Amino acid sequence: MDQFQVFNLINNYIYLGIPLAIIVASIMGSTHCMLMCSPIALIIKKNNYSFSLYNFGRLLSYMTLGILGGFLGNKIIDPSNTKLNYIFIITISLIYIFIGIRLILNKSIHFTLPQIFNDNLFKPVKFFSNKRIKSVFIGIANGFIPCGWLYIFVLGSITTQNPI
């Protein structure tokens, strides 16, 4: 098998790369996610209804971030502008390398948001605190809490150039 055939074979199955990467990263990050998000989930778990609403809210925020990342990638990554593409690819690669080094050194990959974001993140939750749908808004807010693992996936959605 020559080099052209190998590249052709890889190109035929490249679409499997993103789901496989998501599965591997999810398994690798599951302990992290369990330790970070379980306290929130335990607070919510009054009954299956509220827990389902919480997870629905998380799903909404994660999907929103992924869709926004795909749209952003579609606008930023322009095949006709190779210089911009190289800059973008190098930037994302450096971010991934930085995250990898921090993981190897057992350091946090989280970052903190400016206080104005922290103050406003849970305002909708407080507004709906007496309502039955509070769990949905806690789930949505949970998706926007700074999380290194989540934003690795958002960066990945940017590279797909596709909101789907």
N, C-alpha and C positions, 0 to 999 in steps of 0.2 A: 504494500500500500504506500503510495507516494504522498508527499506533503499536500498536494491539491486534494486528494481523496480524503485525507484526514480532516482538512479544513471544511470540506463539503459535508462530511459526516457530522462534524460538530455543528455546522450551520443548520443542518436538518433537525437537530435535537436541541438547539439553543433555547427554545421556548420552555423547556423543562428546567432550565437553570434558576429562574426566579422562584417558582414554587418550591424547588428543592432547597434553595438558599433560605427561604422563609421557614421551612420545616426545621432545618438544621439550627438556624438561629433561635427559633422558638424553643426548641428542646434545650439548647445551651443556656438560654435566658430564663427558663421556667423557674429555677430556684430563685433567681433575682426577683422576678415578677411576684412569686409567691410571698417572698419576704417583704416586698415593698407595698403590694396592693392588698394582701390578706387582711391587714387591720381595717381597711376601709370596707372590704367585703363582709367582714365579721360584724361590723356595726350595722350594715344594711340587712343582713340575713335575719330578718324578723320572721319572714315567711317566704315561701317560694315565689309569690307574686312580686314582692318588693325586690327580691334578689334577681328575678327575671327582668324587671324594669331597670335595675342598676346595670345589668349586663347589656341590655338593649341600648342604654345611654352610652356605655363604653363603645359599643359597636358603631353607633352613630358618629361619635367623635373620631374614632380610628378611620372609618370610611371617609369622613369629611377631610381629614388630613391627607389620606392617600389620594383622594380625587384632586384636592388642591395641589398636591405634589405633582401629580400627572399633568395637570393643566400647566403648571409652572414649567415643568420640563419641556412640554410641547412648545412653550413660548421662548424659553431660553436656549434650548438646544436647536440650533438652526443649521441644517446640513450645508447651506450655502456659505456660512460664516465659520470656516475651519478654525480661525484663531480663537474665536469665542468658545467653540467646542473644546479645543485643547485646554483652554484656561479652566473651563467648567469641569472637564474630566480630571485634570490635575488637582483642582481644588477638592472635589469629592474624594479622590484617591488619598490625598493628604489627610483629610478628615478621618477616613477609614483607618489609615495607618496610625494616626494619633490615638484613635479609640483603641486599636489593637495593642499599642504600646501601653496605654493606661490599664487595659485588662491584664496584660502580662505582668505588670508591676503591682497588680491588685489594688489599683486606685479607682476611685469613682469615675464613671463616665457621665455623671449627672452635672448639670449646671443650674445656676439659680437665675430666676427671672427677676427683673427689677421689681421693687416693692409695689409699684402701682399695679402691675399685673397680678401679683399675689393678693393684693387687697380686693381686686375686682373679680377674681376667678370664681369665688364662691358666693357672690352677691345673688345670682339667680337661685342658688340652693337655699340661701337664707330666706328669699322671698317666698319660695314654695315650701318652706320647712313644715308647715302645718297641713300640707296637701298630701294626698296619697301618691302623687307622682313625683315626690321629692327624690326618690331613688333614681329616676331617669336623669335628673339634673346633676346628681352626685356622680353618676356614671359618665355623663358628658364632661363634667369638670375634671374627672379623673383622666380623661384622654388628653387634657391640655396641661396636666402637671408635667414639669420638665422630667423627661425620662430618656436616658441615653439609648436604651434598647428600642424604644418607640421611634425616636428620631433617626435611628439607623434605617428603619423601614421607610420612613418618610423620604430620606435621601434616596433610597432604592426606588421609590415610586417616581421621584423626579427623573431618574435615569431611564425609566420605561417610556417617557414621553407620551403616556397614555393614561387618561383618568380612570379607565376601566381596570 
